[in-house]
Amino acid sequence: MSLLEVKKVSRFFGGITAVKDVSFEVRQGEILGLIGPNGAGKTTLFNVVNGFYVPSRGEVLFKGETISGRKPYEICKRGMARTFQVVKPLQRMSVMDNVVASAFLRAKNRREADELAMETLTFAGLAGDRDVISKGLPLGKRKRLEIARALATRPELLLLDESFAGLNPSELDESIGIIRKIKDRGITIMIIEHHMKVIMSISDRIVVLNYGEKIAEGSPLEIGKNHQVIEAYLGEAQSA
Amino acid sequence: MNKYFPFIALALLALVPLLGLNSYLMHILILVVMWSVIGMAWNLLSGYCGQVSFGHAAFFGAGAYTSGILYFKLGISGWWGLPLSLATSIVFALVIGFICLRLRGPYFALATLAMGVILRITTENLTGFTGGDLGIMIRERSWIEKTNYYYIILALAAVSYWLVKLVIESKLGYYFVAIREDQDAAESLGINTTLYKTIALVLSAMLTGLAGAFYMNYMGYIDPKVVFALHDISIVAIMVVMVGGVATYWGPTVGSLIMVLLAELIRNVPRLGTAHQTLFGILLIVIIIFLPNGIVGDFGKIRRLFGGKAARP
């Protein structure tokens, strides 16, 4: 069953077309990778799905209901959470408070929120940093804090926007481990990533965007062999 | 801070009238407590929720005029304005919030500033309803002595302190601070930012309106230029919190103590008296540069400066 359906979505900014007639679906329980060269419209698409932008054309369905035009907080309540490419920690709050703030979405009271937050922090490997003011966290941990904060809203679908960018190899392994664990919990994931090795190894399926249009969709193996994708990334092959 | 500290402080403050202070000192003390109420109110909206208001005089004046008009038009005691000012504050906050809260950052600040001015001009011109520039005078004062006024405003301050603490330690408080830190992130965490900003504004307006209603009954005279003043009300509300400590429980109280005392001290200096606003401006610059978190927020820094032990935060 498809959890999320993107139907012929376009988004224009003035005369510029950021996303054009893109359609795909995210199936329950899978990890869908969204890749494409810089400026391909990946983040714009995320913003449309998550409610920051209203699609100029087309619609987005979540759990069979249309959510285009709904506010981000309403969409979050329905079970979709996201992280940001440029991390947005609540800077002057501690790591724990960051997660407590988001845990309140499902928790009935402070005690429940604290418990849910602590559990999520432990899951994300941040329990040791709970009292650190989030401004002072290194990037790797800030990216993980974004994930923890999104998880504390108990989502069914998690949108990850470049959660691996700028990480060192050991942080990378840690984060990949966390993504796998999230999948094991039955949470569906849609992820934007530039790191090819990561995306090829964790995705069940991949959608490729270029200049705002979908140019390919398929398993990592199929995508790796797709000529259009190789061209988009490496440029056209020199004709002999 | 010790969890009994607020109770001890309240008990000590409640005993102050027994000292038999003269009426001038009691007046100063009442002003300090009243400004701490306004400061706590401003702190809730602007310090915690990050929506910086330059127009709190709008709510102060609305509260004051609620009391004043009850007396002036209906001839009943201005003290009924205390409960009724809650209702008027809510209405004003909802209307002002509907207009201003769709704006962010400095645009919100400017819009609230305009609201204060609009209310002043409106009040000046609705002469039949508000008495216009002549203002409203309550002829028969409730008490000559200051003690009862002091206890009333002290009770309001205690309620304000308790309310702010209750709110900040609950879900509301977390949501307010989340909105202050990053409105987009807050929205994506399922927080209805418009709703919670409105709640912060309404709570803040209610406390400010109460202080305004008290002011009417205590001073016995108001006019639009006094209660809707930009520099004497709206800006002082900001200064009280900036000096004392933004987003701290005791900041507004410490700030109002300093600001009221400073204003009185400067007023007594010959020639310099009229320059108190210049001095406030200089003080604000100094505070922003050296103690950006205010006296309470940067207390550790101050202690180090005077050779005390460095307090680790």
Interface residues (C-beta under 8 A of the other chain):
Chain A: N50 F52 K71 P72 Y73 E74 C76 K77 A81 R82 F84 K88 P89 L90 Q91 R92 M93 D97 V100 A101 S102 F104 L105 R110 A113 R149 A150 T153
Chain B: E169 S170 K171 Y174 Y175 V177 A178 E181 D182 D184 A185 A186 E187 S188 L189 G190 I191 N192 T193
